[in-house]
Structures are given as C-alpha cells and as structure tokens.
Amino acid sequence: MSNDSRVWITPGAHRRLTVELAVLQGTAEPAEAERMGIHLVEGPDAREARVHKIEDLLRDAVIGQAPPDDGVAEPGMVLTIRYAGDPDTETFLLGAREGVSGEAMSVYSPGSPLGRALLGAARGEQRSYQVPSGETVSVTLVEAVPYGA
C-alpha cells in the first residue's frame, strides 16, 4: 500500500481495534471488548471477514501521528467547514471511521465524497462535491488543525 492510501486513526481507535482483533482471534476474553463498548460480529464467515479487515487496516495505519499544522486538509486533521448558504460551521476529524465509536467528534473518511473534495484544500478554499442524490454541494474549509492540538 502506498503512503497516499495509508489510513490515519486515533490512538483510541487503535486500542479498540486491537482489542477487537484479539477477541476475534481468541487471544482475549469477550468481556474485555464489552467493557470498551465493542460489538462483535456473529458467525464464522463474518468473524473471518472482520479479522481480515482489521488486520489490513492496522497493517497500514498511521496511529495518531500529527500531520503538519499548515492549515491544509489531510488525514489526521480536525476540519471546520461551512456549507454554502449556511452561516453555521461543522467540525469533524478526517480519518478512518473504523473503531471510532468512543471518539467525541464526528469522523469522516478521506474516501467519502466530502473527504475526497477537501483533501489538499487550504484555509478559505471552496470545494464542491456530488452527493449520492446527484446534487452538487459547495463547502468552504474554515480551519484545519492537527487532531489533539
């Protein structure tokens, strides 16, 4: 996997995914996952698929490493955006959605339509993207700061 396709995850998401993987592989007790609010998949085929998905994600994940604080949207940044015609802003983490159930803010994947549109945007830059309904949505990047800053 190239560096361009590496996935950024929070340290908390990494812990939850590691515990989930250990439980699914039988090296940790299910009670440990329950304490962390992890819901395990049922059935051998679903479990095997989930194990492979977690292994692939963790193999190439960037865990909590802060990107440069340069105001450019990239994985690991907390983005504040404003949709065209809306005075309110929305703030979210641009990173992997896997294992983020315990995170305090919304998380958007860099592969989502909004995430793809914002990648590489600088503060004040307006971008557009198409939603599944076919409508084109315009959004302005108000601020981009590293997660945890």
Backbone as a printed PyTorch tensor [residue, N CA C, xyz], in Angstrom:
tensor([[[  0.8560,  -1.1730,   0.0000],
         [  0.0000,   0.0000,   0.0000],
         [  0.8970,   1.2290,   0.0000]],

        [[  0.5810,   2.1870,  -0.8330],
         [  1.3940,   3.3960,  -0.8970],
         [  1.0700,   4.3060,   0.2690]],

        [[  1.9500,   5.2450,   0.5410],
         [  1.7020,   6.2070,   1.6120],
         [  0.4440,   7.0110,   1.3620]],

        [[  0.0890,   7.2440,   0.0790],
         [ -1.1070,   8.0130,  -0.2420],
         [ -2.3710,   7.3160,   0.2130]],

        [[ -2.3490,   5.9880,   0.3350],
         [ -3.5540,   5.2660,   0.7160],
         [ -3.5050,   4.7880,   2.1700]],

        [[ -2.5170,   5.2290,   2.9280],
         [ -2.4710,   4.8770,   4.3430],
         [ -3.6050,   5.5720,   5.0590]],

        [[ -4.0900,   4.9420,   6.1090],
         [ -5.2520,   5.4420,   6.8350],
         [ -4.8040,   5.9890,   8.1790]],

        [[ -5.3070,   7.1720,   8.5430],
         [ -4.9850,   7.7900,   9.8250],
         [ -6.0530,   7.4010,  10.8290]],

        [[ -5.6370,   6.8860,  11.9970],
         [ -6.5840,   6.5620,  13.0660],
         [ -6.0820,   7.1420,  14.3850]],

        [[ -7.0220,   7.4040,  15.2740],
         [ -6.6550,   7.9340,  16.5890],
         [ -6.0660,   6.8140,  17.4430]],

        [[ -5.2950,   7.1650,  18.4790],
         [ -4.7960,   6.1310,  19.3910],
         [ -5.9390,   5.3400,  20.0410]],

        [[ -7.0490,   6.0090,  20.3570],
         [ -8.1920,   5.3090,  20.9450],
         [ -8.7920,   4.2970,  19.9940]],

        [[ -8.9180,   4.6710,  18.7300],
         [ -9.4350,   3.7420,  17.7240],
         [ -8.4710,   2.5670,  17.5680]],

        [[ -7.1810,   2.8260,  17.6070],
         [ -6.1920,   1.7510,  17.5050],
         [ -6.3500,   0.7620,  18.6600]],

        [[ -6.5370,   1.2790,  19.8820],
         [ -6.7340,   0.3920,  21.0450],
         [ -7.9810,  -0.4630,  20.8690]],

        [[ -9.0940,   0.1520,  20.4570],
         [-10.3380,  -0.6070,  20.2910],
         [-10.2040,  -1.6700,  19.2060]],

        [[ -9.5730,  -1.3300,  18.0920],
         [ -9.3920,  -2.3030,  17.0150],
         [ -8.4730,  -3.4400,  17.4360]],

        [[ -7.4330,  -3.1270,  18.1880],
         [ -6.5050,  -4.1510,  18.6650],
         [ -7.2110,  -5.1190,  19.6130]],

        [[ -8.0260,  -4.6040,  20.5070],
         [ -8.7910,  -5.4590,  21.4270],
         [ -9.7890,  -6.3050,  20.6530]],

        [[-10.5080,  -5.6790,  19.7330],
         [-11.4830,  -6.4310,  18.9400],
         [-10.8050,  -7.5640,  18.1820]],

        [[ -9.6610,  -7.2930,  17.5820],
         [ -8.9300,  -8.3130,  16.8450],
         [ -8.5010,  -9.4560,  17.7660]],

        [[ -7.9890,  -9.1160,  18.9350],
         [ -7.5560, -10.1410,  19.8850],
         [ -8.7260, -11.0320,  20.3070]],

        [[ -9.8750, -10.4440,  20.5500],
         [-11.0530, -11.2280,  20.9340],
         [-11.4750, -12.1210,  19.7750]],

        [[-11.5270, -11.5670,  18.5750],
         [-11.9350, -12.3620,  17.4170],
         [-10.9720, -13.5090,  17.1370]],

        [[ -9.7000, -13.3160,  17.4610],
         [ -8.6950, -14.3620,  17.2520],
         [ -8.5730, -15.3060,  18.4410]],

        [[ -9.3380, -15.0380,  19.5090],
         [ -9.3520, -15.9320,  20.6600],
         [ -8.2320, -15.7160,  21.6510]],

        [[ -7.5050, -14.6000,  21.5590],
         [ -6.4030, -14.3530,  22.4960],
         [ -6.7830, -13.3740,  23.5990]],

        [[ -8.0280, -12.9330,  23.6170],
         [ -8.5380, -12.0630,  24.6810],
         [ -9.9860, -12.4700,  24.9490]],

        [[-10.4470, -12.1530,  26.1260],
         [-11.8070, -12.5030,  26.5380],
         [-12.8290, -11.5180,  25.9680]],

        [[-13.9950, -12.0090,  25.5470],
         [-15.0470, -11.1200,  25.0410],
         [-15.4460, -10.0300,  26.0430]],

        [[-15.3050, -10.3130,  27.3270],
         [-15.6630,  -9.3110,  28.3380],
         [-14.8190,  -8.0480,  28.1780]],

        [[-13.5770,  -8.2080,  27.7260],
         [-12.7160,  -7.0370,  27.5210],
         [-13.3040,  -6.1330,  26.4350]],

        [[-13.8060,  -6.7360,  25.3560],
         [-14.4350,  -5.9550,  24.2870],
         [-15.7140,  -5.3020,  24.7980]],

        [[-16.4860,  -6.0230,  25.5810],
         [-17.7270,  -5.4720,  26.1350],
         [-17.4550,  -4.2330,  26.9790]],

        [[-16.4090,  -4.2790,  27.8010],
         [-16.0690,  -3.1300,  28.6510],
         [-15.7360,  -1.8870,  27.8190]],

        [[-15.2530,  -2.1100,  26.6070],
         [-14.8820,  -0.9870,  25.7360],
         [-16.0260,  -0.6050,  24.7920]],

        [[-17.1620,  -1.2740,  24.9200],
         [-18.3090,  -0.9610,  24.0640],
         [-18.1810,  -1.4870,  22.6520]],

        [[-17.3630,  -2.5140,  22.4650],
         [-17.1540,  -3.0990,  21.1390],
         [-18.1980,  -4.1870,  20.9210]],

        [[-18.9150,  -4.0910,  19.8150],
         [-19.9090,  -5.0980,  19.4560],
         [-19.2760,  -6.0500,  18.4500]],

        [[-19.1690,  -7.2990,  18.8160],
         [-18.5120,  -8.2880,  17.9650],
         [-19.4760,  -8.8480,  16.9320]],

        [[-18.9520,  -9.1480,  15.7460],
         [-19.7690,  -9.7460,  14.6950],
         [-20.0650, -11.1920,  15.0440]],

        [[-21.1710, -11.7170,  14.5150],
         [-21.5880, -13.0890,  14.7680],
         [-21.3350, -13.9470,  13.5370]],

        [[-21.0840, -15.2100,  13.7650],
         [-20.9190, -16.1660,  12.6740],
         [-19.4860, -16.2430,  12.1940]],

        [[-19.0510, -17.4680,  11.8400],
         [-17.6420, -17.6610,  11.4500],
         [-17.2280, -16.8830,  10.2080]],

        [[-18.0900, -16.7820,   9.2120],
         [-17.7120, -16.0490,   7.9960],
         [-17.5730, -14.5550,   8.2730]],

        [[-18.5040, -14.0060,   9.0390],
         [-18.4450, -12.5820,   9.3800],
         [-17.2270, -12.2990,  10.2500]],

        [[-16.9210, -13.2030,  11.1780],
         [-15.7520, -13.0200,  12.0500],
         [-14.4610, -13.0340,  11.2310]],

        [[-14.3590, -13.9900,  10.3170],
         [-13.1540, -14.0880,   9.4930],
         [-12.9860, -12.8410,   8.6200]],

        [[-14.0760, -12.3720,   8.0350],
         [-14.0140, -11.1600,   7.2080],
         [-13.6010,  -9.9580,   8.0530]],

        [[-14.1300,  -9.8670,   9.2610],
         [-13.7940,  -8.7490,  10.1440],
         [-12.3260,  -8.8050,  10.5590]],

        [[-11.8160,  -9.9980,  10.8530],
         [-10.4000, -10.1610,  11.2080],
         [ -9.5260,  -9.6470,  10.0730]],

        [[ -9.8370, -10.0490,   8.8380],
         [ -9.0360,  -9.6020,   7.6950],
         [ -9.1130,  -8.0890,   7.5120]],

        [[-10.2970,  -7.5240,   7.7000],
         [-10.4630,  -6.0770,   7.5480],
         [ -9.6290,  -5.3230,   8.5830]],

        [[ -9.6940,  -5.7800,   9.8410],
         [ -8.9210,  -5.1090,  10.9050],
         [ -7.4330,  -5.2720,  10.6620]],

        [[ -6.9940,  -6.4810,  10.2880],
         [ -5.5660,  -6.7040,  10.0180],
         [ -5.0740,  -5.7870,   8.9010]],

        [[ -5.8480,  -5.6700,   7.8240],
         [ -5.4560,  -4.7900,   6.7110],
         [ -5.3670,  -3.3410,   7.1610]],

        [[ -6.3430,  -2.9110,   7.9410],
         [ -6.3630,  -1.5300,   8.4190],
         [ -5.1700,  -1.2520,   9.3270]],

        [[ -4.9280,  -2.1260,  10.2860],
         [ -3.8440,  -1.8930,  11.2410],
         [ -2.4660,  -2.0120,  10.5980]],

        [[ -2.3420,  -2.8470,   9.5860],
         [ -1.0500,  -3.0350,   8.9130],
         [ -0.5490,  -1.7250,   8.3140]],

        [[ -1.4410,  -0.9170,   7.7820],
         [ -1.0350,   0.2870,   7.0680],
         [ -1.4830,   1.5790,   7.7420]],

        [[ -1.9050,   1.4760,   8.9910],
         [ -2.4380,   2.6570,   9.6740],
         [ -1.3310,   3.5740,  10.1910]],

        [[ -1.6320,   4.8520,  10.1460],
         [ -0.8260,   5.8680,  10.8090],
         [ -1.5880,   6.1710,  12.0920]],

        [[ -0.9670,   5.9200,  13.2350],
         [ -1.6770,   5.9920,  14.5080],
         [ -1.3270,   7.2700,  15.2420]],

        [[ -2.2460,   8.2290,  15.1810],
         [ -2.1200,   9.4390,  15.9690],
         [ -0.9790,  10.3610,  15.6100]],

        [[ -0.1930,  10.0360,  14.5960],
         [  0.9340,  10.8900,  14.2080],
         [  0.3780,  12.1820,  13.6340]],

        [[  0.7080,  13.2780,  14.2570],
         [  0.1390,  14.5690,  13.8460],
         [  0.7010,  15.0130,  12.5000]],

        [[ -0.1970,  15.3860,  11.5880],
         [  0.2720,  15.9850,  10.3410],
         [  0.7700,  17.3990,  10.6170]],

        [[  1.4500,  18.0220,   9.6730],
         [  1.9310,  19.3880,   9.8990],
         [  0.7740,  20.3550,  10.1200]],

        [[  0.9840,  21.3170,  10.9770],
         [ -0.0360,  22.3180,  11.2780],
         [  0.0780,  23.4450,  10.2490]],

        [[ -0.3100,  23.1070,   9.0090],
         [ -0.1600,  24.0640,   7.9160],
         [ -1.4960,  24.5500,   7.3510]],

        [[ -2.5970,  24.1670,   8.0090],
         [ -3.9060,  24.6330,   7.5630],
         [ -4.4320,  23.9370,   6.3310]],

        [[ -3.7790,  22.8480,   5.9100],
         [ -4.2010,  22.1000,   4.7280],
         [ -4.9320,  20.8430,   5.1840]],

        [[ -6.0630,  20.5580,   4.5620],
         [ -6.8720,  19.3940,   4.9230],
         [ -6.1820,  18.1020,   4.5010]],

        [[ -5.9520,  17.2260,   5.4800],
         [ -5.3890,  15.9070,   5.2230],
         [ -5.7730,  14.9980,   6.3870]],

        [[ -5.6350,  13.6820,   6.2090],
         [ -5.9830,  12.7750,   7.3040],
         [ -5.2330,  13.1380,   8.5820]],

        [[ -5.9650,  13.0560,   9.7020],
         [ -5.3880,  13.4090,  10.9890],
         [ -5.6600,  14.8500,  11.3890]],

        [[ -6.3590,  15.5770,  10.5420],
         [ -6.6860,  16.9740,  10.8310],
         [ -8.1420,  17.0850,  11.2730]],

        [[ -8.3820,  18.0150,  12.1770],
         [ -9.7420,  18.3770,  12.5690],
         [-10.1290,  19.5460,  11.6710]],

        [[-11.1650,  19.3340,  10.8740],
         [-11.5830,  20.3320,   9.8980],
         [-12.8460,  21.0380,  10.3590]],

        [[-12.8710,  22.3300,  10.1740],
         [-14.0850,  23.1180,  10.3800],
         [-14.4780,  23.6270,   9.0120]],

        [[-15.7240,  23.3530,   8.6450],
         [-16.2070,  23.7080,   7.3130],
         [-17.5010,  24.5060,   7.4070]],

        [[-17.8190,  25.1680,   6.3170],
         [-19.0950,  25.8810,   6.2050],
         [-19.6680,  25.5430,   4.8310]],

        [[-20.9010,  25.0580,   4.8470],
         [-21.5880,  24.7790,   3.5950],
         [-22.1010,  26.0860,   3.0070]],

        [[-22.1190,  26.1790,   1.6890],
         [-22.6060,  27.3790,   1.0020],
         [-24.0300,  27.6870,   1.4500]],

        [[-24.2660,  28.9430,   1.8000],
         [-25.5940,  29.3800,   2.2040],
         [-25.9600,  29.0700,   3.6430]],

        [[-25.0380,  28.5030,   4.4130],
         [-25.3120,  28.1540,   5.8090],
         [-24.3470,  28.9380,   6.6970]],

        [[-24.8530,  29.7330,   7.6370],
         [-23.9510,  30.5060,   8.4970],
         [-23.2360,  29.6450,   9.5460]],

        [[-23.7620,  28.4600,   9.8300],
         [-23.1650,  27.5950,  10.8520],
         [-21.9830,  26.8180,  10.2800]],

        [[-21.1030,  26.3830,  11.1760],
         [-19.9690,  25.5610,  10.7680],
         [-20.1520,  24.1520,  11.3110]],

        [[-19.3980,  23.2350,  10.7560],
         [-19.3580,  21.8450,  11.2200],
         [-17.8980,  21.4810,  11.4140]],

        [[-17.6020,  20.7780,  12.5040],
         [-16.2360,  20.3700,  12.7920],
         [-16.1850,  18.8550,  12.9050]],

        [[-15.1640,  18.2470,  12.2870],
         [-15.0230,  16.7910,  12.3050],
         [-13.5630,  16.4090,  12.0870]],

        [[-13.2650,  15.1660,  12.4150],
         [-11.9400,  14.5980,  12.2050],
         [-11.9210,  13.9270,  10.8430]],

        [[-10.8910,  14.1830,  10.0670],
         [-10.7110,  13.4990,   8.7950],
         [ -9.7910,  12.3130,   9.0520]],

        [[-10.3590,  11.1180,   9.0600],
         [ -9.5880,   9.9140,   9.3590],
         [-10.4310,   8.6730,   9.1500]],

        [[ -9.9220,   7.5380,   9.6130],
         [-10.6420,   6.2730,   9.4630],
         [-11.8100,   6.2220,  10.4260]],

        [[-12.9380,   5.7560,   9.9390],
         [-14.1310,   5.6410,  10.7760],
         [-14.0990,   4.3650,  11.6120]],

        [[-13.2850,   3.4150,  11.2500],
         [-13.2130,   2.1400,  11.9670],
         [-12.7940,   2.3630,  13.4130]],

        [[-13.4970,   1.7580,  14.3230],
         [-13.1120,   1.7830,  15.7220],
         [-13.2660,   3.1130,  16.4200]],

        [[-14.0400,   4.0410,  15.8770],
         [-14.1240,   5.3750,  16.4570],
         [-15.3510,   5.5910,  17.3220]],

        [[-16.0230,   4.5420,  17.7220],
         [-17.2640,   4.7050,  18.4790],
         [-17.0750,   5.5080,  19.7580]],

        [[-15.8780,   5.5350,  20.3080],
         [-15.6490,   6.2730,  21.5410],
         [-15.1410,   7.6810,  21.3400]],

        [[-15.0000,   8.1200,  20.0970],
         [-14.4770,   9.4580,  19.8320],
         [-15.5560,  10.5020,  20.1120]],

        [[-15.1360,  11.6550,  20.5720],
         [-16.0700,  12.7100,  20.9680],
         [-16.6160,  13.4950,  19.7780]],

        [[-15.9830,  13.4130,  18.6230],
         [-16.4520,  14.1920,  17.4740],
         [-16.7530,  13.2710,  16.3040]],

        [[-17.4390,  13.8170,  15.3270],
         [-17.7310,  13.0670,  14.1080],
         [-16.4310,  12.7880,  13.3650]],

        [[-16.4240,  11.6960,  12.6200],
         [-15.2650,  11.3210,  11.8170],
         [-15.7390,  11.0730,  10.3930]],

        [[-15.0720,  11.7110,   9.4430],
         [-15.3510,  11.4820,   8.0340],
         [-14.1230,  10.8400,   7.4070]],

        [[-14.3480,   9.8550,   6.5920],
         [-13.2690,   9.1740,   5.8930],
         [-12.7270,  10.0490,   4.7670]],

        [[-11.4130,   9.9920,   4.5250],
         [-10.8650,  10.7090,   3.3750],
         [-11.4250,  10.1750,   2.0520]],

        [[-11.9780,   8.9580,   2.0810],
         [-12.5570,   8.3760,   0.8780],
         [-14.0180,   8.7230,   0.6560]],

        [[-14.6350,   9.4020,   1.6220],
         [-16.0310,   9.8200,   1.4670],
         [-16.0900,  10.9540,   0.4450]],

        [[-17.2670,  11.2280,  -0.1210],
         [-17.3440,  12.3440,  -1.0750],
         [-16.8370,  13.6650,  -0.4810]],

        [[-17.2200,  13.9730,   0.7600],
         [-16.7560,  15.2020,   1.4020],
         [-15.2580,  15.1400,   1.6510]],

        [[-14.7690,  14.0150,   2.1500],
         [-13.3460,  13.8650,   2.4170],
         [-12.5010,  14.0240,   1.1610]],

        [[-12.9280,  13.3780,   0.0720],
         [-12.1850,  13.4840,  -1.1980],
         [-12.1700,  14.9320,  -1.6950]],

        [[-13.2980,  15.6200,  -1.5480],
         [-13.3690,  17.0080,  -2.0140],
         [-12.4250,  17.9080,  -1.2280]],

        [[-12.2790,  17.6620,   0.0680],
         [-11.4890,  18.5570,   0.9140],
         [ -9.9970,  18.2400,   0.9510]],

        [[ -9.5990,  17.0260,   0.5940],
         [ -8.1750,  16.6730,   0.6500],
         [ -7.3400,  17.6950,  -0.1120]],

        [[ -6.3670,  18.2410,   0.5660],
         [ -5.4680,  19.2180,  -0.0460],
         [ -5.9700,  20.6490,  -0.0470]],

        [[ -7.2020,  20.8730,   0.4380],
         [ -7.7390,  22.2410,   0.4740],
         [ -7.0210,  23.0520,   1.5500]],

        [[ -6.8310,  24.3310,   1.2810],
         [ -6.2240,  25.2570,   2.2400],
         [ -7.3280,  26.0830,   2.8880]],

        [[ -7.0100,  26.6700,   4.0470],
         [ -7.9820,  27.5380,   4.7300],
         [ -8.5700,  28.5440,   3.7550]],

        [[ -9.8990,  28.6990,   3.8100],
         [-10.5990,  29.6530,   2.9620],
         [-10.9390,  29.1350,   1.5760]],

        [[-10.4220,  27.9740,   1.2200],
         [-10.6720,  27.4350,  -0.1180],
         [-12.0540,  26.7840,  -0.1900]],

        [[-12.7440,  27.0320,  -1.3010],
         [-14.0580,  26.4320,  -1.5160],
         [-13.9120,  25.2570,  -2.4730]],

        [[-14.5860,  24.1680,  -2.1510],
         [-14.5860,  22.9670,  -2.9800],
         [-16.0260,  22.5150,  -3.1750]],

        [[-16.2500,  21.7140,  -4.2030],
         [-17.5730,  21.1560,  -4.4730],
         [-17.4570,  19.6480,  -4.6140]],

        [[-18.5450,  18.9750,  -4.2950],
         [-18.5980,  17.5260,  -4.4610],
         [-20.0350,  17.1210,  -4.7200]],

        [[-20.1810,  15.9270,  -5.2660],
         [-21.5070,  15.4290,  -5.5910],
         [-21.9360,  14.4170,  -4.5310]],

        [[-23.1640,  14.5730,  -4.0500],
         [-23.7330,  13.6380,  -3.0740],
         [-24.4640,  12.5350,  -3.8360]],

        [[-24.7770,  11.4290,  -3.1650],
         [-25.4180,  10.3070,  -3.8610],
         [-26.6890,  10.6660,  -4.6370]],

        [[-27.4100,  11.6860,  -4.2040],
         [-28.6290,  12.0900,  -4.9210],
         [-28.3140,  12.7520,  -6.2570]],

        [[-27.0330,  13.0820,  -6.4880],
         [-26.6290,  13.7480,  -7.7130],
         [-26.4540,  15.2460,  -7.5580]],

        [[-26.8950,  15.7910,  -6.4360],
         [-26.7700,  17.2190,  -6.1670],
         [-25.3050,  17.5750,  -5.9180]],

        [[-24.9020,  18.7560,  -6.3600],
         [-23.5570,  19.2580,  -6.1000],
         [-23.6130,  20.1770,  -4.8920]],

        [[-22.7120,  19.9420,  -3.9490],
         [-22.6660,  20.6900,  -2.7040],
         [-21.3460,  21.4610,  -2.6580]],

        [[-21.4060,  22.7240,  -2.2810],
         [-20.2010,  23.5510,  -2.1230],
         [-19.8970,  23.7140,  -0.6460]],

        [[-18.6210,  23.6100,  -0.3150],
         [-18.1850,  23.7040,   1.0680],
         [-16.8790,  24.4930,   1.1160]],

        [[-16.7200,  25.2910,   2.1660],
         [-15.5010,  26.0800,   2.3650],
         [-14.7690,  25.5620,   3.5890]],

        [[-13.4620,  25.3810,   3.4580],
         [-12.6400,  24.9830,   4.6020],
         [-12.3480,  26.2290,   5.4260]],

        [[-12.8830,  26.2740,   6.6390],
         [-12.6910,  27.4090,   7.5370],
         [-11.3800,  27.2590,   8.2880]],

        [[-11.1090,  26.0350,   8.7630],
         [ -9.9020,  25.8040,   9.5540],
         [ -9.5260,  24.3360,   9.4870]],

        [[ -8.2240,  24.0590,   9.5630],
         [ -7.6980,  22.6940,   9.6120],
         [ -6.5540,  22.6830,  10.6030]],

        [[ -6.7220,  21.9200,  11.6930],
         [ -5.6760,  21.8040,  12.7150],
         [ -5.4410,  20.3230,  13.0170]],

        [[ -4.2280,  19.9620,  13.4100],
         [ -3.9640,  18.5680,  13.7380],
         [ -4.8330,  18.0830,  14.8960]],

        [[ -5.2630,  16.8380,  14.8400],
         [ -6.0430,  16.2220,  15.9020],
         [ -5.2520,  16.3040,  17.2050]],

        [[ -5.9060,  16.7140,  18.2550],
         [ -5.2640,  16.7930,  19.5630],
         [ -4.5480,  18.1130,  19.8170]],

        [[ -4.5080,  18.9850,  18.8280],
         [ -3.8080,  20.2680,  19.0130],
         [ -4.6480,  21.2130,  19.8450]]])
